[in-house]
Amino acid sequence: MKLSIIIPCLNEERYIAGCIDSILKSDFNKRDMEVIFVDGMSSDNTRSIIKKYQDKYDFIQLINNLKKIVPIAMNLGIRASKGEYIIRLDAHASYPADYFSKLIYYHQKLEADNVGGVLLTEVKNKTNIPSAIKNVLSDKLGVGSSFRSGIDQISEVDTVPFGCYRRDIFERVGYYDERLARNQDIELNNRIKHSGGKIYIIPSIKCTYFAREDFRALAKNNFDNGRWNILTAYYTGKLKSLSLRHYVPMLFLLSILIPLFCCYGVSMVVLVIYLTTVTIRSYQIKKETTLPYQVISFIYLHFSYGFGSLAGLLDILLKYLNQPFIKLQ
């Protein structure tokens, strides 16, 4: 067995069939691969859809993840897998036919510890709000990461989405940190880098990720991302477990909130500069949407992320005050 593909999932009935269909179109020899879905006991039709494919393809497996969170799913999948190479995928995405073969080719060519490609953001419903969300998640002012906004040449980076690892990397640096409901891939890649490992992004390798399609879902997801940025640093005891860009939304928000108590005018200046910047950028990138929706997408993304980080700080403060902290599912 050469390749194990591990896919954590939970309530993905809208996307799971498309994900599996794209895997089935792969040019990689199916006799040399296994596809392991690790499901957090989905309450929709996700499991029944996977089982229908299982009936037809013996290389598809389904494992239960009673604790639901992704790092536990990945560790269950890795321990159950047999492949020399392990690729972590997302059910919310689809993959071109050469995705797996290219990842392994470049892994070997570059003598890498992890390789990944560019993540193209897409939406199924191309109306104003979903399109605005897609645009902001594909722009550096929105997300700041090269794997979402694109890159021109093969580059060494801190992290990649849906990475390809050799099995022995987990023996060297350890498995996924099961305390982390978010950022588990970033934290693992941080350990790889600090062990002297090499992580590369390959611009010719692309997959399509389907974004959330309403502002509420966008805000919830990014609030959780921001919160877990702080909690990741707390649990690992390392501020460098994440990059500086992960803390920028919180620092921006503090630059508005703190002066409110002493110098109201400073807050207004910062806010005006911010709104001017995102309005100009929204005008430049808006596609299949309107300028107001594009501006609002930036605001939802940045502020929900920033407030999430502040919530993470509050969680830590409450812990030290011996009050109820967080309960991981």
SEDRENGU-606642 format. One record per residue (C-alpha): residue number from 0; residue in one letter; y, x, z. Coordinates in nm, 2 decimals. Layout:
N
+-----+--------+--------+--------+--------+
| num | residu |      v |      u |      w |
+-----+--------+--------+--------+--------+
| NUM |      A |      Y |      X |      Z |
...
+-----+--------+--------+--------+--------+
END
This chain:
329
+-----+--------+--------+--------+--------+
| num | residu |      v |      u |      w |
+-----+--------+--------+--------+--------+
|   0 |      M |   0.00 |   0.00 |   0.00 |
|   1 |      K |   0.32 |   0.16 |  -0.11 |
|   2 |      L |   0.60 |  -0.09 |  -0.03 |
|   3 |      S |   0.65 |  -0.34 |   0.25 |
|   4 |      I |   0.94 |  -0.59 |   0.21 |
|   5 |      I |   1.05 |  -0.75 |   0.53 |
|   6 |      I |   1.27 |  -1.06 |   0.54 |
|   7 |      P |   1.39 |  -1.22 |   0.86 |
|   8 |      C |   1.48 |  -1.58 |   0.81 |
|   9 |      L |   1.58 |  -1.90 |   1.00 |
|  10 |      N |   1.66 |  -2.23 |   0.84 |
|  11 |      E |   1.71 |  -2.10 |   0.49 |
|  12 |      E |   1.56 |  -2.39 |   0.29 |
|  13 |      R |   1.86 |  -2.39 |   0.05 |
|  14 |      Y |   1.81 |  -2.02 |  -0.04 |
|  15 |      I |   1.45 |  -1.92 |   0.03 |
|  16 |      A |   1.29 |  -2.03 |  -0.30 |
|  17 |      G |   1.55 |  -1.85 |  -0.50 |
|  18 |      C |   1.50 |  -1.54 |  -0.29 |
|  19 |      I |   1.12 |  -1.55 |  -0.34 |
|  20 |      D |   1.15 |  -1.62 |  -0.72 |
|  21 |      S |   1.37 |  -1.32 |  -0.76 |
|  22 |      I |   1.11 |  -1.10 |  -0.58 |
|  23 |      L |   0.83 |  -1.24 |  -0.80 |
|  24 |      K |   1.02 |  -1.13 |  -1.11 |
|  25 |      S |   1.02 |  -0.77 |  -0.98 |
|  26 |      D |   0.89 |  -0.50 |  -1.21 |
|  27 |      F |   0.73 |  -0.33 |  -0.91 |
|  28 |      N |   0.34 |  -0.35 |  -0.92 |
|  29 |      K |   0.25 |  -0.65 |  -0.70 |
|  30 |      R |  -0.08 |  -0.48 |  -0.60 |
|  31 |      D |   0.13 |  -0.21 |  -0.43 |
|  32 |      M |   0.35 |  -0.43 |  -0.23 |
|  33 |      E |   0.35 |  -0.69 |   0.05 |
|  34 |      V |   0.63 |  -0.94 |   0.13 |
|  35 |      I |   0.65 |  -1.03 |   0.50 |
|  36 |      F |   0.87 |  -1.32 |   0.61 |
|  37 |      V |   0.94 |  -1.32 |   0.98 |
|  38 |      D |   1.06 |  -1.67 |   1.06 |
|  39 |      G |   1.25 |  -1.77 |   1.38 |
|  40 |      M |   1.06 |  -2.10 |   1.39 |
|  41 |      S |   1.28 |  -2.28 |   1.13 |
|  42 |      S |   1.34 |  -2.65 |   1.19 |
|  43 |      D |   1.41 |  -2.73 |   0.82 |
|  44 |      N |   1.17 |  -2.68 |   0.52 |
|  45 |      T |   1.19 |  -2.30 |   0.52 |
|  46 |      R |   0.84 |  -2.25 |   0.65 |
|  47 |      S |   0.68 |  -2.51 |   0.42 |
|  48 |      I |   0.84 |  -2.36 |   0.12 |
|  49 |      I |   0.71 |  -2.01 |   0.21 |
|  50 |      K |   0.36 |  -2.15 |   0.27 |
|  51 |      K |   0.36 |  -2.31 |  -0.08 |
|  52 |      Y |   0.42 |  -1.96 |  -0.22 |
|  53 |      Q |   0.16 |  -1.81 |   0.01 |
|  54 |      D |  -0.10 |  -2.05 |  -0.14 |
|  55 |      K |  -0.04 |  -1.89 |  -0.48 |
|  56 |      Y |   0.04 |  -1.52 |  -0.39 |
|  57 |      D |  -0.18 |  -1.34 |  -0.15 |
|  58 |      F |   0.08 |  -1.06 |  -0.09 |
|  59 |      I |   0.32 |  -1.30 |   0.08 |
|  60 |      Q |   0.28 |  -1.33 |   0.46 |
|  61 |      L |   0.45 |  -1.54 |   0.73 |
|  62 |      I |   0.50 |  -1.42 |   1.09 |
|  63 |      N |   0.65 |  -1.61 |   1.37 |
|  64 |      N |   0.95 |  -1.48 |   1.56 |
|  65 |      L |   0.97 |  -1.69 |   1.88 |
|  66 |      K |   1.28 |  -1.50 |   2.00 |
|  67 |      K |   1.46 |  -1.57 |   1.67 |
|  68 |      I |   1.70 |  -1.27 |   1.65 |
|  69 |      V |   1.69 |  -1.03 |   1.36 |
|  70 |      P |   1.60 |  -0.70 |   1.53 |
|  71 |      I |   1.29 |  -0.85 |   1.69 |
|  72 |      A |   1.20 |  -0.99 |   1.35 |
|  73 |      M |   1.23 |  -0.65 |   1.19 |
|  74 |      N |   1.03 |  -0.48 |   1.45 |
|  75 |      L |   0.75 |  -0.74 |   1.42 |
|  76 |      G |   0.75 |  -0.70 |   1.05 |
|  77 |      I |   0.75 |  -0.32 |   1.06 |
|  78 |      R |   0.46 |  -0.31 |   1.30 |
|  79 |      A |   0.26 |  -0.56 |   1.09 |
|  80 |      S |   0.34 |  -0.38 |   0.76 |
|  81 |      K |   0.13 |  -0.12 |   0.58 |
|  82 |      G |   0.37 |   0.03 |   0.33 |
|  83 |      E |   0.49 |   0.38 |   0.29 |
|  84 |      Y |   0.83 |   0.25 |   0.22 |
|  85 |      I |   1.00 |  -0.04 |   0.40 |
|  86 |      I |   1.28 |  -0.25 |   0.25 |
|  87 |      R |   1.47 |  -0.50 |   0.47 |
|  88 |      L |   1.60 |  -0.80 |   0.27 |
|  89 |      D |   1.80 |  -1.11 |   0.34 |
|  90 |      A |   1.68 |  -1.46 |   0.25 |
|  91 |      H |   2.04 |  -1.55 |   0.16 |
|  92 |      A |   2.03 |  -1.33 |  -0.15 |
|  93 |      S |   1.85 |  -1.27 |  -0.48 |
|  94 |      Y |   1.75 |  -0.94 |  -0.63 |
|  95 |      P |   1.72 |  -0.81 |  -0.99 |
|  96 |      A |   1.38 |  -0.71 |  -1.13 |
|  97 |      D |   1.44 |  -0.34 |  -1.09 |
|  98 |      Y |   1.58 |  -0.35 |  -0.74 |
|  99 |      F |   1.27 |  -0.22 |  -0.55 |
| 100 |      S |   1.17 |   0.04 |  -0.81 |
| 101 |      K |   1.53 |   0.18 |  -0.83 |
| 102 |      L |   1.55 |   0.20 |  -0.45 |
| 103 |      I |   1.23 |   0.40 |  -0.42 |
| 104 |      Y |   1.32 |   0.62 |  -0.72 |
| 105 |      Y |   1.66 |   0.72 |  -0.57 |
| 106 |      H |   1.51 |   0.76 |  -0.22 |
| 107 |      Q |   1.28 |   1.02 |  -0.36 |
| 108 |      K |   1.53 |   1.18 |  -0.60 |
| 109 |      L |   1.79 |   1.23 |  -0.33 |
| 110 |      E |   1.55 |   1.31 |  -0.05 |
| 111 |      A |   1.72 |   1.04 |   0.14 |
| 112 |      D |   1.65 |   0.87 |   0.47 |
| 113 |      N |   1.79 |   0.54 |   0.36 |
| 114 |      V |   1.93 |   0.41 |   0.03 |
| 115 |      G |   2.10 |   0.08 |  -0.07 |
| 116 |      G |   2.31 |  -0.07 |  -0.34 |
| 117 |      V |   2.62 |  -0.28 |  -0.39 |
| 118 |      L |   2.62 |  -0.64 |  -0.26 |
| 119 |      L |   2.78 |  -0.89 |  -0.50 |
| 120 |      T |   2.91 |  -1.19 |  -0.32 |
| 121 |      E |   2.85 |  -1.53 |  -0.48 |
| 122 |      V |   2.86 |  -1.90 |  -0.39 |
| 123 |      K |   2.65 |  -2.19 |  -0.53 |
| 124 |      N |   2.94 |  -2.44 |  -0.52 |
| 125 |      K |   3.23 |  -2.29 |  -0.71 |
| 126 |      T |   3.51 |  -2.51 |  -0.59 |
| 127 |      N |   3.84 |  -2.39 |  -0.43 |
| 128 |      I |   3.72 |  -2.31 |  -0.07 |
| 129 |      P |   3.39 |  -2.14 |  -0.15 |
| 130 |      S |   3.55 |  -1.94 |  -0.43 |
| 131 |      A |   3.83 |  -1.83 |  -0.20 |
| 132 |      I |   3.57 |  -1.72 |   0.05 |
| 133 |      K |   3.38 |  -1.53 |  -0.22 |
| 134 |      N |   3.69 |  -1.35 |  -0.32 |
| 135 |      V |   3.79 |  -1.24 |   0.03 |
| 136 |      L |   3.44 |  -1.11 |   0.11 |
| 137 |      S |   3.45 |  -0.90 |  -0.21 |
| 138 |      D |   3.78 |  -0.74 |  -0.14 |
| 139 |      K |   3.85 |  -0.42 |   0.07 |
| 140 |      L |   4.14 |  -0.59 |   0.25 |
| 141 |      G |   3.89 |  -0.86 |   0.36 |
| 142 |      V |   3.58 |  -0.66 |   0.45 |
| 143 |      G |   3.67 |  -0.29 |   0.41 |
| 144 |      S |   3.32 |  -0.18 |   0.31 |
| 145 |      S |   3.23 |  -0.01 |  -0.01 |
| 146 |      F |   2.89 |  -0.19 |  -0.04 |
| 147 |      R |   3.08 |  -0.52 |  -0.08 |
| 148 |      S |   3.39 |  -0.42 |  -0.27 |
| 149 |      G |   3.21 |  -0.18 |  -0.50 |
| 150 |      I |   3.19 |   0.20 |  -0.56 |
| 151 |      D |   3.20 |   0.42 |  -0.87 |
| 152 |      Q |   2.95 |   0.69 |  -0.79 |
| 153 |      I |   2.65 |   0.77 |  -0.58 |
| 154 |      S |   2.80 |   0.85 |  -0.23 |
| 155 |      E |   2.68 |   0.94 |   0.11 |
| 156 |      V |   2.78 |   0.66 |   0.35 |
| 157 |      D |   2.74 |   0.54 |   0.71 |
| 158 |      T |   2.54 |   0.22 |   0.63 |
| 159 |      V |   2.41 |   0.02 |   0.34 |
| 160 |      P |   2.29 |  -0.34 |   0.31 |
| 161 |      F |   1.92 |  -0.42 |   0.26 |
| 162 |      G |   1.81 |  -0.05 |   0.30 |
| 163 |      C |   1.50 |   0.13 |   0.18 |
| 164 |      Y |   1.34 |   0.35 |   0.45 |
| 165 |      R |   1.03 |   0.57 |   0.47 |
| 166 |      R |   0.81 |   0.45 |   0.75 |
| 167 |      D |   0.83 |   0.77 |   0.94 |
| 168 |      I |   1.20 |   0.73 |   1.00 |
| 169 |      F |   1.12 |   0.47 |   1.27 |
| 170 |      E |   0.90 |   0.72 |   1.45 |
| 171 |      R |   1.18 |   0.98 |   1.43 |
| 172 |      V |   1.48 |   0.77 |   1.55 |
| 173 |      G |   1.32 |   0.46 |   1.69 |
| 174 |      Y |   1.29 |   0.10 |   1.59 |
| 175 |      Y |   1.56 |  -0.17 |   1.58 |
| 176 |      D |   1.75 |  -0.22 |   1.90 |
| 177 |      E |   1.63 |  -0.56 |   2.02 |
| 178 |      R |   1.94 |  -0.61 |   2.25 |
| 179 |      L |   2.16 |  -0.65 |   1.94 |
| 180 |      A |   2.18 |  -1.00 |   1.79 |
| 181 |      R |   2.42 |  -0.85 |   1.53 |
| 182 |      N |   2.49 |  -0.50 |   1.39 |
| 183 |      Q |   2.13 |  -0.39 |   1.43 |
| 184 |      D |   2.13 |  -0.23 |   1.08 |
| 185 |      I |   2.46 |  -0.05 |   1.14 |
| 186 |      E |   2.34 |   0.08 |   1.47 |
| 187 |      L |   2.00 |   0.20 |   1.33 |
| 188 |      N |   2.18 |   0.38 |   1.05 |
| 189 |      N |   2.41 |   0.54 |   1.30 |
| 190 |      R |   2.11 |   0.69 |   1.47 |
| 191 |      I |   1.98 |   0.81 |   1.14 |
| 192 |      K |   2.31 |   0.98 |   1.06 |
| 193 |      H |   2.33 |   1.14 |   1.41 |
| 194 |      S |   1.98 |   1.28 |   1.37 |
| 195 |      G |   2.09 |   1.46 |   1.06 |
| 196 |      G |   1.97 |   1.20 |   0.81 |
| 197 |      K |   2.12 |   1.11 |   0.48 |
| 198 |      I |   2.22 |   0.76 |   0.37 |
| 199 |      Y |   2.33 |   0.69 |   0.01 |
| 200 |      I |   2.48 |   0.40 |  -0.17 |
| 201 |      I |   2.38 |   0.37 |  -0.54 |
| 202 |      P |   2.64 |   0.18 |  -0.75 |
| 203 |      S |   2.38 |   0.09 |  -1.03 |
| 204 |      I |   2.17 |  -0.10 |  -0.78 |
| 205 |      K |   2.31 |  -0.45 |  -0.72 |
| 206 |      C |   2.19 |  -0.77 |  -0.55 |
| 207 |      T |   2.36 |  -1.11 |  -0.51 |
| 208 |      Y |   2.44 |  -1.24 |  -0.16 |
| 209 |      F |   2.53 |  -1.61 |  -0.12 |
| 210 |      A |   2.83 |  -1.65 |   0.11 |
| 211 |      R |   2.90 |  -1.93 |   0.35 |
| 212 |      E |   3.10 |  -2.20 |   0.17 |
| 213 |      D |   3.34 |  -2.36 |   0.43 |
| 214 |      F |   3.60 |  -2.22 |   0.66 |
| 215 |      R |   3.42 |  -2.33 |   0.98 |
| 216 |      A |   3.10 |  -2.14 |   0.88 |
| 217 |      L |   3.31 |  -1.83 |   0.78 |
| 218 |      A |   3.50 |  -1.83 |   1.11 |
| 219 |      K |   3.18 |  -1.87 |   1.32 |
| 220 |      N |   3.00 |  -1.59 |   1.14 |
| 221 |      N |   3.29 |  -1.35 |   1.17 |
| 222 |      F |   3.36 |  -1.45 |   1.53 |
| 223 |      D |   3.00 |  -1.35 |   1.61 |
| 224 |      N |   3.04 |  -1.03 |   1.41 |
| 225 |      G |   3.35 |  -0.94 |   1.60 |
| 226 |      R |   3.20 |  -1.02 |   1.94 |
| 227 |      W |   2.89 |  -0.81 |   1.87 |
| 228 |      N |   3.10 |  -0.52 |   1.76 |
| 229 |      I |   3.21 |  -0.48 |   2.11 |
| 230 |      L |   2.88 |  -0.57 |   2.27 |
| 231 |      T |   2.70 |  -0.32 |   2.04 |
| 232 |      A |   2.93 |  -0.04 |   2.17 |
| 233 |      Y |   2.86 |  -0.16 |   2.53 |
| 234 |      Y |   2.48 |  -0.18 |   2.49 |
| 235 |      T |   2.45 |   0.16 |   2.31 |
| 236 |      G |   2.72 |   0.32 |   2.53 |
| 237 |      K |   2.88 |   0.47 |   2.21 |
| 238 |      L |   3.20 |   0.36 |   2.05 |
| 239 |      K |   3.09 |   0.55 |   1.75 |
| 240 |      S |   2.79 |   0.33 |   1.71 |
| 241 |      L |   3.03 |   0.14 |   1.47 |
| 242 |      S |   3.30 |   0.27 |   1.23 |
| 243 |      L |   3.67 |   0.24 |   1.30 |
| 244 |      R |   3.71 |  -0.04 |   1.05 |
| 245 |      H |   3.50 |  -0.27 |   1.27 |
| 246 |      Y |   3.77 |  -0.25 |   1.54 |
| 247 |      V |   4.07 |  -0.30 |   1.31 |
| 248 |      P |   4.08 |  -0.69 |   1.33 |
| 249 |      M |   4.09 |  -0.67 |   1.72 |
| 250 |      L |   4.36 |  -0.40 |   1.71 |
| 251 |      F |   4.57 |  -0.60 |   1.47 |
| 252 |      L |   4.53 |  -0.92 |   1.68 |
| 253 |      L |   4.63 |  -0.72 |   2.00 |
| 254 |      S |   4.94 |  -0.59 |   1.81 |
| 255 |      I |   5.05 |  -0.96 |   1.78 |
| 256 |      L |   4.94 |  -1.09 |   2.12 |
| 257 |      I |   5.05 |  -0.81 |   2.36 |
| 258 |      P |   5.42 |  -0.80 |   2.24 |
| 259 |      L |   5.44 |  -1.18 |   2.31 |
| 260 |      F |   5.47 |  -1.09 |   2.68 |
| 261 |      C |   5.75 |  -0.84 |   2.65 |
| 262 |      C |   5.89 |  -0.83 |   2.30 |
| 263 |      Y |   5.85 |  -1.15 |   2.10 |
| 264 |      G |   6.03 |  -1.01 |   1.80 |
| 265 |      V |   5.77 |  -0.73 |   1.75 |
| 266 |      S |   5.49 |  -0.99 |   1.72 |
| 267 |      M |   5.69 |  -1.18 |   1.46 |
| 268 |      V |   5.75 |  -0.87 |   1.26 |
| 269 |      V |   5.38 |  -0.78 |   1.26 |
| 270 |      L |   5.29 |  -1.13 |   1.16 |
| 271 |      V |   5.54 |  -1.15 |   0.88 |
| 272 |      I |   5.42 |  -0.81 |   0.74 |
| 273 |      Y |   5.06 |  -0.94 |   0.76 |
| 274 |      L |   5.13 |  -1.27 |   0.59 |
| 275 |      T |   5.33 |  -1.09 |   0.32 |
| 276 |      T |   5.05 |  -0.84 |   0.26 |
| 277 |      V |   4.77 |  -1.10 |   0.24 |
| 278 |      T |   4.98 |  -1.33 |   0.02 |
| 279 |      I |   5.04 |  -1.05 |  -0.23 |
| 280 |      R |   4.68 |  -0.95 |  -0.22 |
| 281 |      S |   4.57 |  -1.32 |  -0.25 |
| 282 |      Y |   4.78 |  -1.36 |  -0.57 |
| 283 |      Q |   4.61 |  -1.05 |  -0.71 |
| 284 |      I |   4.25 |  -1.15 |  -0.64 |
| 285 |      K |   4.25 |  -1.53 |  -0.66 |
| 286 |      K |   3.99 |  -1.65 |  -0.90 |
| 287 |      E |   3.86 |  -2.01 |  -0.94 |
| 288 |      T |   4.08 |  -2.11 |  -0.64 |
| 289 |      T |   4.44 |  -2.16 |  -0.55 |
| 290 |      L |   4.68 |  -1.92 |  -0.37 |
| 291 |      P |   4.70 |  -2.13 |  -0.05 |
| 292 |      Y |   4.32 |  -2.14 |  -0.01 |
| 293 |      Q |   4.30 |  -1.76 |  -0.08 |
| 294 |      V |   4.56 |  -1.69 |   0.19 |
| 295 |      I |   4.38 |  -1.92 |   0.44 |
| 296 |      S |   4.05 |  -1.74 |   0.37 |
| 297 |      F |   4.21 |  -1.40 |   0.47 |
| 298 |      I |   4.35 |  -1.56 |   0.79 |
| 299 |      Y |   4.02 |  -1.72 |   0.89 |
| 300 |      L |   3.83 |  -1.40 |   0.83 |
| 301 |      H |   4.06 |  -1.16 |   1.01 |
| 302 |      F |   4.16 |  -1.38 |   1.31 |
| 303 |      S |   3.81 |  -1.51 |   1.38 |
| 304 |      Y |   3.68 |  -1.15 |   1.37 |
| 305 |      G |   3.96 |  -1.03 |   1.60 |
| 306 |      F |   3.92 |  -1.32 |   1.85 |
| 307 |      G |   3.54 |  -1.25 |   1.85 |
| 308 |      S |   3.60 |  -0.89 |   1.95 |
| 309 |      L |   3.83 |  -1.01 |   2.23 |
| 310 |      A |   3.55 |  -1.25 |   2.34 |
| 311 |      G |   3.32 |  -0.95 |   2.35 |
| 312 |      L |   3.56 |  -0.77 |   2.58 |
| 313 |      L |   3.57 |  -1.08 |   2.80 |
| 314 |      D |   3.19 |  -1.09 |   2.82 |
| 315 |      I |   3.18 |  -0.73 |   2.95 |
| 316 |      L |   3.46 |  -0.80 |   3.20 |
| 317 |      L |   3.27 |  -1.10 |   3.33 |
| 318 |      K |   2.96 |  -0.89 |   3.37 |
| 319 |      Y |   3.15 |  -0.64 |   3.59 |
| 320 |      L |   3.28 |  -0.93 |   3.79 |
| 321 |      N |   2.92 |  -1.04 |   3.86 |
| 322 |      Q |   2.98 |  -1.37 |   3.68 |
| 323 |      P |   2.75 |  -1.52 |   3.41 |
| 324 |      F |   2.73 |  -1.29 |   3.12 |
| 325 |      I |   2.56 |  -1.34 |   2.78 |
| 326 |      K |   2.21 |  -1.48 |   2.73 |
| 327 |      L |   2.03 |  -1.34 |   2.43 |
| 328 |      Q |   1.81 |  -1.59 |   2.25 |
+-----+--------+--------+--------+--------+
END
